[in-house]
Amino acid sequence: MLSHKQLFLLNTAQTSDFPRLLEVEKAEGCYLIDPLGKKYLDLVSGFAVSNLGHRHPKVIQAIKNQLDKYLHVTVYGEYIQAPQVLFAEKLNSVLPENLSSVYFTNSGAEATEGALKLAKKYTNRSQIISFHHAYHGSTHGALSVMGNEYYKQAYRPLLPDIQFIHLNDLPDLEQITSETAAVILEAIQGEAGVRIPDIAYLKALRNKCDKTGALLIFDEIQTGFGRTGKLFAFENFGIVPDILLLAKGMGGGMPIGAFISSKEKMDVLKDNPILGHITTFGGHPVSCAAGLASLETILDENLIAGVEEKEQLFRSLLKHPKIKEIRGKGLMLSIQLDNFAQVEAVSKTCVENGVIIDWFLHCDTAMRIAPPLIITHDEIKSACEVILDAISAH
Ligand SMILES: Cc1ncc(COP(=O)(O)O)c(C=O)c1O
């Protein structure tokens, strides 16, 4: 009989020659557990998904309750499904007034696709402005606004009329004109190795969009749901986008995403043509039930309150002559090293020693730290010891 590893390599499509190959038997709280019972402290959270940790009891209970009622019943936007409407209501209650209409998707990339379509339809313009080093997903539209040519070149032609500007570069804002449908920006650039926009820059960007009528799309797929020390990262900057993208941490471990805007804007998806965005599984009732339970838990248990202190603990412990810089906000951090070989060797050693860290798509000199928000101070201390030992060894 073939092992699971052999079956994985044989029967599931491979997207690189060096997958991590960690077999997961169970996941609980901040830990993954392999078939031999070895525990791994998860400092990646399945890539900023498990903000509440793995299998949070309240999320599991909400999923079980929904399993007893119904699973998929119809395509998005037709029947009234309590988990969907209650989750949308809860999201609206924590978002500004202009972000009051929620379109539920399956994933982050689909949220990006929906937002680009909405901006084009609402403004009747086609130009999209994105940023160098941006990541918004891997489908054709999302790939078109990715700020890294390496991942795009094999898949051209992509969407036309896309321009790229540099983050925090004020003169570049001149490229936003009355021809621009939308500017799409990660609230904090994640795959770029965690790059934070300046507040003054964001205010100027917001002004420029207001002046030209371009819609400002904020991608909070990685930064949302408490990761940066606020429920949504835009709260750190004092500006509000026209369209908000969510996914990843949204479902408490279940697949779901959303693009959110005003009712007035969203209504353009209704006419000419009708059904401006169609999805079969978007807003799946089990995912919505899990998402609602997850958001309620983040708020009721005040999990965001401890995030900044945990960031400071990481920063105070991760001191080493080989660490050039720690970047980031809250529990979305990057450790800047020298080169990719070192990043790869250190991450591998950390995983062997029971601490999961990883790297970034568009920054090969940095390591990713994005643990569940529920990580304890003791767990941070023991994780940092493992990381520092691994850095010393390489
Ligand atoms: C900022 C950002 N946007 C969009 C996406 C795409 O989300 P998904 O993988 O759910 O399609 C990601 C995924 O890593 C992301 O980090």
PDBQT file of the ligand as one rigid body, heavy atoms in Angstrom, charges set to zero:
ROOT
HETATM    1  C1  LIG A 401      -3.700  40.075   0.200  1.00  0.00    +0.000 C 
HETATM    2  C2  LIG A 401      -4.285  38.862  -0.457  1.00  0.00    +0.000 A 
HETATM    3  N1  LIG A 401      -5.253  39.012  -1.372  1.00  0.00    +0.000 NA
HETATM    4  C3  LIG A 401      -5.826  37.952  -1.991  1.00  0.00    +0.000 A 
HETATM    5  C4  LIG A 401      -5.413  36.669  -1.709  1.00  0.00    +0.000 A 
HETATM    6  C5  LIG A 401      -6.061  35.515  -2.424  1.00  0.00    +0.000 C 
HETATM    7  O1  LIG A 401      -6.858  34.788  -1.559  1.00  0.00    +0.000 OA
HETATM    8  P1  LIG A 401      -7.242  33.266  -1.943  1.00  0.00    +0.000 P 
HETATM    9  O2  LIG A 401      -5.998  32.447  -1.807  1.00  0.00    +0.000 OA
HETATM   10  O3  LIG A 401      -8.310  32.913  -0.949  1.00  0.00    +0.000 OA
HETATM   11  O4  LIG A 401      -7.751  33.293  -3.341  1.00  0.00    +0.000 OA
HETATM   12  C6  LIG A 401      -4.398  36.470  -0.770  1.00  0.00    +0.000 A 
HETATM   13  C7  LIG A 401      -3.920  35.105  -0.470  1.00  0.00    +0.000 C 
HETATM   14  O5  LIG A 401      -2.828  34.882  -0.006  1.00  0.00    +0.000 OA
HETATM   15  C8  LIG A 401      -3.811  37.591  -0.133  1.00  0.00    +0.000 A 
HETATM   16  O6  LIG A 401      -2.832  37.450   0.769  1.00  0.00    +0.000 OA
ENDROOT
TORSDOF 0
